[in-house]
Amino acid sequence: MAALTLHSVEATLQRLFIRAEGTTLRAEDRKKARELHALLPEMAPHLAPGRVLVDAAAGRASVGLMAQELLSPCDLVVIERAADRVRACREAAAQRANPSPVDVREADVADLAAWPEAPDLVVALHACGPASDHVIDAAAARRARRLLLIPCCVGAGVAFAATARAAVARWPVPRQSAVRLRLEHGLIDAWRTLRLEAAGYEVTVAPFVAPTVTPYNLVWRCRRVGQPDVMARAAAQLREIMSLGG
Ligand SMILES: C[S@@+](CC[C@H](N)C(=O)[O-])C[C@H]1O[C@@H](n2cnc3c(N)ncnc32)[C@H](O)[C@@H]1O
C-alpha cells in the first residue's frame, strides 16, 4: 500500500467522483476526504484479494471504492437504497484504475437478502437514523467478522428513541431540552453498544476525526469474538436498559 496522505485521498476522490474538467473539490468533498483519510488505515489490515467488504448505507460508496483503489483489491458489496446514489456509485466504479469485483445492490440495509454471508468487514459511515440499527442487526445475523459503524442523526425512527425519551422524563434532570437530548442520545449509544456486545462483538467506541470535521465523529469498532460471559452480561444489561422507559 502506498503512503496514504490527505493529498492522495483528495486526488483519488476527485478522479472517481468529481471528474469534470477544471472543477475542484467542494467543502463537503474535503470533509469526506478527511474522514476517509482517518478511516481507511483502520480498514487496511482486513482487506485482501478475495476478502469481502460491505459498504452499507453507502451513498455513492466513497468508502468502498476508495478502499479498493487505495488499499487493496477485495470483493466489494455496496448496499444503498437511493437510486440516484446507486447510479453515482456505478459511474464512479467505472473510473477505478485497479478494478476488482463490485456488486452494487439497490436495497434497504434492513433486507437480509441483500447481505453476503460472513463478510470480512462491514463499514457504515454516517448511517442515518435507524439505518445504523439495521446495520447492527444485519451484520450480526450475517456473522460479519468486523464492523466499523459511524452512526449519524438520531430521529424518531430509531426504535429505542421513545424509550430513551421516556426514561429521561422520569429522571431528576433539569428541563432544558439540550441537556435532556444529550442524555437521550447517550442512552441510544448505550443501547447500540449493548446490542453489539450481546451479539458477540468486542466493541470500542472513540472519535475517529475531530468534531470540527463532523459532529457525528464516533466510530464503533467491533470484532466478532463470541465470548459467552460478555454476551450474557450485555444481554442482561440490555433487558434492563430497555425497561427504563417504565
Ligand atoms: C448520510 S449518507 C452517508 C453515505 C455514505 N456512507 C457516506 O458517508 O458518504 C446516508 C446514506 O444512507 C442511505 N440510507 C439511509 N437509510 C438506508 C437504508 N435503510 N437502507 C439503505 N440505505 C440507506 C441514504 O440513502 C444515504 O445515501
The ligand as an SDF file (V2000), in Angstrom:
LIG
                    3D

 27 29  0  0  0  0  0  0  0  0999 V2000
  -25.5260   10.3790    5.2830 C   0  0  0  0  0  0  0  0  0  0  0  0
  -25.4860    9.3670    3.8730 S   0  0  0  0  0  0  0  0  0  0  0  0
  -23.9030    8.6060    4.0280 C   0  0  0  0  0  0  0  0  0  0  0  0
  -23.4330    7.9960    2.7280 C   0  0  0  0  0  0  0  0  0  0  0  0
  -22.0130    7.4130    2.7560 C   0  0  0  0  0  0  0  0  0  0  0  0
  -21.8980    6.3030    3.6600 N   0  0  0  0  0  0  0  0  0  0  0  0
  -21.0150    8.4840    3.0790 C   0  0  0  0  0  0  0  0  0  0  0  0
  -20.5880    8.5930    4.2270 O   0  0  0  0  0  0  0  0  0  0  0  0
  -20.6800    9.2550    2.1810 O   0  0  0  0  0  0  0  0  0  0  0  0
  -26.5900    8.0650    4.3170 C   0  0  0  0  0  0  0  0  0  0  0  0
  -26.9150    7.1540    3.1640 C   0  0  0  0  0  0  0  0  0  0  0  0
  -27.6230    6.0360    3.6740 O   0  0  0  0  0  0  0  0  0  0  0  0
  -28.6750    5.7260    2.7780 C   0  0  0  0  0  0  0  0  0  0  0  0
  -29.6780    5.0230    3.5780 N   0  0  0  0  0  0  0  0  0  0  0  0
  -30.3970    5.5020    4.6310 C   0  0  0  0  0  0  0  0  0  0  0  0
  -31.1890    4.5530    5.1310 N   0  0  0  0  0  0  0  0  0  0  0  0
  -30.9720    3.4440    4.3890 C   0  0  0  0  0  0  0  0  0  0  0  0
  -31.4970    2.1320    4.4200 C   0  0  0  0  0  0  0  0  0  0  0  0
  -32.4140    1.7840    5.3330 N   0  0  0  0  0  0  0  0  0  0  0  0
  -31.0590    1.2240    3.5090 N   0  0  0  0  0  0  0  0  0  0  0  0
  -30.1200    1.5870    2.5780 C   0  0  0  0  0  0  0  0  0  0  0  0
  -29.5890    2.8200    2.5000 N   0  0  0  0  0  0  0  0  0  0  0  0
  -29.9960    3.7390    3.3870 C   0  0  0  0  0  0  0  0  0  0  0  0
  -29.1340    7.0640    2.2550 C   0  0  0  0  0  0  0  0  0  0  0  0
  -29.8400    6.9100    1.0240 O   0  0  0  0  0  0  0  0  0  0  0  0
  -27.8110    7.7800    2.1020 C   0  0  0  0  0  0  0  0  0  0  0  0
  -27.2440    7.5570    0.8450 O   0  0  0  0  0  0  0  0  0  0  0  0
  1  2  1  0
  2  3  1  0
  2 10  1  0
  3  4  1  0
  4  5  1  0
  5  6  1  0
  5  7  1  0
  7  8  2  0
  7  9  1  0
 10 11  1  0
 11 12  1  0
 11 26  1  0
 12 13  1  0
 13 14  1  0
 13 24  1  0
 14 15  1  0
 14 23  1  0
 15 16  2  0
 16 17  1  0
 17 18  1  0
 17 23  2  0
 18 19  1  0
 18 20  2  0
 20 21  1  0
 21 22  2  0
 22 23  1  0
 24 25  1  0
 24 26  1  0
 26 27  1  0
M  CHG  2   2   1   9  -1
M  END
$$$$
